[in-house]
Amino acid sequence: MRKINVLEFISLDGVIQGPGGPEEDTSGGFAYGGWTSPHSDTVSSAAIKKQMNLPFALLLGRRTFDIWARFWPQHNDIWPAVNTATKYVASNTLTSHEWQPSVFLSGDVAEKIATIKRQEGTDLHVYGSANLVQTLLKHDLVDAFWLKIFPVTLGGGKRLFADGTIPAAFKMTESTVTSKGVIIVNYERAGAVPTGSV
């Protein structure tokens, strides 16, 4: 069985929109695109490269796929594995694309992803894809969060956790703090939410 790992750049107030650049995702009037770049250092670069070099297939929303399909085929020298990895794309309108190998999922996307997850194969990595992540959370399909938490608040924008998130417990499996104050932390699913009294 495959795992679904959600990899996100996230602000202190939970925003995951437009981390990479000013024009990445301006929907809803978002004006802070590229908010992660001032916080790069050797520790964060090493952590990102480590994750990029793991075996993976991609699970992406339509907007993230569109952004990546314009960028990564021209930058094979940076991350060759992204071009050869299978890309599962949640979209009700896109059915084919020249960036291959790609598989397009429409209709009951959650059920189709659950079926893919039950198959043998490499783990599925989700980058960005804010709307798709909400679907995964509502259907309890996320196995791990690999987060880079940045020391900024953005006030508004697409958030990692929204209404409909299934209650779940997680355990920390890895963490570090960079010189720029970015917390790099991995959480894996750990069953139901424990409760008790103080």
C-alpha positions as CSV (number, residue, x, y, z in Angstrom):
1,M,0.0,0.0,0.0
2,R,1.3,3.4,-0.9
3,K,1.4,6.4,1.4
4,I,0.3,10.0,0.6
5,N,2.8,12.5,1.9
6,V,1.8,16.2,1.8
7,L,4.8,18.5,1.4
8,E,4.0,22.2,2.1
9,F,5.6,25.5,2.7
10,I,3.3,27.1,5.4
11,S,3.1,30.4,7.2
12,L,2.6,30.6,10.9
13,D,-1.1,31.4,10.3
14,G,-1.5,28.3,8.0
15,V,-1.3,29.8,4.5
16,I,0.2,27.7,1.8
17,Q,-0.6,29.9,-1.2
18,G,2.0,31.3,-3.6
19,P,5.2,30.4,-1.8
20,G,7.4,30.2,-4.9
21,G,7.0,33.6,-6.6
22,P,4.9,36.7,-7.1
23,E,2.9,35.3,-10.1
24,E,2.6,31.7,-8.8
25,D,-1.0,32.0,-7.5
26,T,-2.6,35.5,-7.2
27,S,-6.1,34.1,-7.0
28,G,-8.3,35.9,-4.5
29,G,-6.1,38.9,-4.7
30,F,-3.2,37.2,-2.9
31,A,-0.3,39.7,-2.9
32,Y,2.5,38.0,-1.1
33,G,3.7,35.4,-3.7
34,G,7.3,34.4,-3.1
35,W,7.1,34.8,0.7
36,T,9.5,31.8,1.3
37,S,12.5,33.1,-0.7
38,P,14.1,35.4,2.0
39,H,14.4,32.4,4.3
40,S,16.5,30.1,2.3
41,D,19.7,28.7,3.7
42,T,21.9,25.6,3.4
43,V,19.8,23.6,6.0
44,S,16.5,24.2,4.2
45,S,18.1,23.5,0.8
46,A,19.5,20.2,2.0
47,A,16.2,19.1,3.5
48,I,14.4,19.9,0.2
49,K,17.0,18.1,-1.8
50,K,16.7,15.1,0.4
51,Q,12.9,14.9,-0.1
52,M,13.3,15.5,-3.9
53,N,15.7,12.5,-4.1
54,L,13.3,10.0,-2.5
55,P,11.4,7.6,-4.8
56,F,8.0,9.1,-5.5
57,A,5.0,9.6,-7.8
58,L,3.3,12.9,-7.8
59,L,-0.3,13.7,-6.9
60,L,-1.2,17.2,-8.0
61,G,-4.1,19.6,-8.3
62,R,-4.7,21.1,-11.7
63,R,-3.3,24.6,-10.9
64,T,0.0,23.1,-9.5
65,F,0.3,20.8,-12.5
66,D,-0.1,23.7,-14.9
67,I,2.6,25.7,-13.1
68,W,5.0,22.7,-12.9
69,A,4.4,21.6,-16.5
70,R,5.6,25.1,-17.7
71,F,8.7,25.0,-15.5
72,W,10.1,21.5,-14.8
73,P,10.6,20.2,-18.4
74,Q,12.9,23.1,-19.0
75,H,14.9,22.5,-15.7
76,N,15.6,18.8,-16.0
77,D,19.2,19.5,-14.7
78,I,17.8,20.6,-11.3
79,W,15.3,17.8,-10.7
80,P,15.3,15.1,-13.4
81,A,13.1,12.7,-11.3
82,V,10.1,15.1,-11.5
83,N,10.0,14.7,-15.3
84,T,10.1,10.9,-15.2
85,A,7.8,10.4,-12.2
86,T,4.2,9.4,-12.8
87,K,2.0,12.5,-12.3
88,Y,-1.6,11.8,-11.1
89,V,-3.6,15.0,-11.7
90,A,-7.0,15.9,-10.2
91,S,-8.9,17.7,-13.0
92,N,-12.4,17.7,-14.3
93,T,-11.3,19.4,-17.6
94,L,-7.8,18.3,-18.5
95,T,-7.6,14.8,-20.0
96,S,-4.1,14.8,-21.7
97,H,-0.9,16.8,-21.7
98,E,2.5,16.6,-23.3
99,W,4.2,16.4,-19.9
100,Q,4.3,12.6,-19.4
101,P,3.8,10.2,-17.8
102,S,0.6,11.8,-16.5
103,V,-2.7,10.2,-15.4
104,F,-5.8,12.5,-15.1
105,L,-8.4,11.9,-12.5
106,S,-11.9,13.3,-12.7
107,G,-15.3,12.5,-11.2
108,D,-15.0,10.9,-7.8
109,V,-11.4,11.9,-7.3
110,A,-11.2,10.8,-3.7
111,E,-12.3,7.3,-4.5
112,K,-9.8,7.1,-7.4
113,I,-7.0,8.3,-5.2
114,A,-8.0,5.7,-2.5
115,T,-7.8,3.0,-5.2
116,I,-4.3,4.2,-6.4
117,K,-3.2,4.3,-2.7
118,R,-4.1,0.6,-2.2
119,Q,-1.9,-0.4,-5.2
120,E,1.7,-1.4,-5.0
121,G,4.1,1.4,-6.0
122,T,6.1,4.4,-4.7
123,D,4.6,6.8,-2.3
124,L,2.5,9.7,-3.6
125,H,3.9,13.2,-2.9
126,V,1.6,16.2,-2.9
127,Y,3.1,19.6,-3.4
128,G,1.0,22.8,-3.2
129,S,-2.4,21.8,-4.6
130,A,-4.4,23.5,-1.9
131,N,-7.8,22.5,-3.2
132,L,-6.8,18.8,-3.7
133,V,-5.3,18.7,-0.1
134,Q,-8.7,19.7,1.2
135,T,-10.3,16.7,-0.6
136,L,-7.6,14.4,0.8
137,L,-8.1,15.7,4.4
138,K,-11.9,15.3,4.2
139,H,-11.6,11.7,3.1
140,D,-8.8,10.8,5.6
141,L,-6.3,10.0,2.9
142,V,-3.2,11.8,4.2
143,D,-0.5,9.6,5.9
144,A,2.1,12.3,6.6
145,F,2.8,16.0,6.5
146,W,6.3,17.2,5.6
147,L,6.1,20.8,6.5
148,K,8.4,23.8,6.3
149,I,6.9,26.4,8.7
150,F,8.1,29.9,8.0
151,P,8.2,32.8,10.5
152,V,5.7,35.0,8.8
153,T,2.0,35.6,9.0
154,L,0.1,36.4,5.7
155,G,-3.3,37.3,7.0
156,G,-5.2,35.6,4.2
157,G,-4.9,33.1,1.4
158,K,-5.4,29.4,0.8
159,R,-4.8,27.5,4.1
160,L,-3.6,24.0,4.7
161,F,-6.4,23.1,7.1
162,A,-10.0,24.2,6.5
163,D,-13.4,23.1,7.5
164,G,-14.0,19.4,6.9
165,T,-10.6,18.2,8.1
166,I,-10.9,14.8,9.8
167,P,-9.7,14.8,13.4
168,A,-6.5,12.8,13.6
169,A,-3.3,12.4,15.7
170,F,0.2,12.6,14.3
171,K,3.6,11.9,15.6
172,M,6.8,13.8,14.8
173,T,9.4,11.7,13.0
174,E,11.9,14.3,12.1
175,S,12.6,18.0,12.8
176,T,15.1,20.7,12.6
177,V,15.2,24.5,12.7
178,T,17.2,26.6,10.1
179,S,19.3,29.6,10.8
180,K,16.5,31.8,9.3
181,G,13.9,30.4,11.8
182,V,12.2,27.9,9.5
183,I,10.9,24.8,11.3
184,I,11.3,21.7,9.1
185,V,9.1,19.0,10.6
186,N,7.7,15.7,9.4
187,Y,4.5,14.2,11.0
188,E,3.1,10.8,10.4
189,R,-0.4,9.6,11.1
190,A,-0.7,8.1,14.6
191,G,-4.4,7.0,14.9
192,A,-7.2,8.8,16.6
193,V,-7.0,12.0,18.6
194,P,-6.2,11.1,22.2
195,T,-8.1,12.9,24.9
196,G,-7.9,13.2,28.7
197,S,-7.9,15.6,31.6
198,V,-5.1,17.9,32.8
